[in-house]
């Protein structure tokens, strides 16, 4: 069997899943876990916040992220499902 060079989730999905599991992760930690640059994580966090999938609360000098599990998925094929439904199966 050959090694696959693609995944089912995008980097946006990976960052959101990481924050659903641990909402106090730092950008550096997210970048290491997902395997992308800190700058890419910053862009993704901005996209997710502007898209209504993520809320950010400041706690001192750190951020606390709140994933909006009720937010619908973006593609028309899965738009009747929510982020929470997708991640529900991945938390096990």
N, C-alpha and C positions, 0 to 999 in steps of 0.2 A: 504494500500500500504506500502511495506517495504522500509526502507531507503537503497539507493544504496551505495555501498562502492567502486565504480569505477567511472571513468570519461572518456569522449571521447578523451580528449587531455592528453598527457603526461606532466610531469613536465617541460620538454624542451619546449613544446608548450605553457605552462602557462607562463614561464619566458619570452619567445619571445613575446607573446601577451602583457604582462605587459609593456615591453620595447617599443613596437610599440605604445602604448597609452601614455607612459610617459618616454621618453628616458633618463632622468636624474635621475632616481631612484637609490637609493643606494642599496647595497647588502642586508643590514639589512631589508630595506623596501620590497624588492623582496621576501626575505625569509618569512617574516610575511604574505604577501599577498598570496603567493603560499602555505604556510603551510609546509615548509621544512627548513632545517638548512642552515645557511650561507655558510657552507662548501659545501653543495650540490649545492647551487646557484653558487658558484665559479667554481665547476666542470662543471656545465651546461653552464656557460658563456664561459668557455674554449672550450667545445665541439662545441658550436654554432659559435664561432669565427673561430676555426680550420676548421669547415665544410663550412665556407663561408656564413653563414646566418646572421652574425652580425659583424659589424665593431665597434671598440672602439677608441674614440678620447679623449685624456687627455685635461681637461680644469682646469688648476691649479692642485689642489689635487683631483679633482673629475673626474669621467668618464662620457662621453656622448656616448650613444649607438645609432648606426644607423642600423636599421633592413633592410636587403636586400630583399625587397618585390618581386623582380624578381627571387629569388632563387627557384628552383624546390623543391617540396616535395620529401621526401626520399624513400618512399615505392613504389615499382613498380606499384601498383594499382593506386596511385595518382600522379605518377611522371610527368604526362603531365600538372599538375596544379602547381601554384606557391604559395608561402607563402602569397603574397598579395591577391590572390583569396580566400584563406582560411580565412584570417583575415577580408576581406571585409564584409563578412556576420556577423562577430562577433562584429563589431564596432558599429552597430546600437543600 
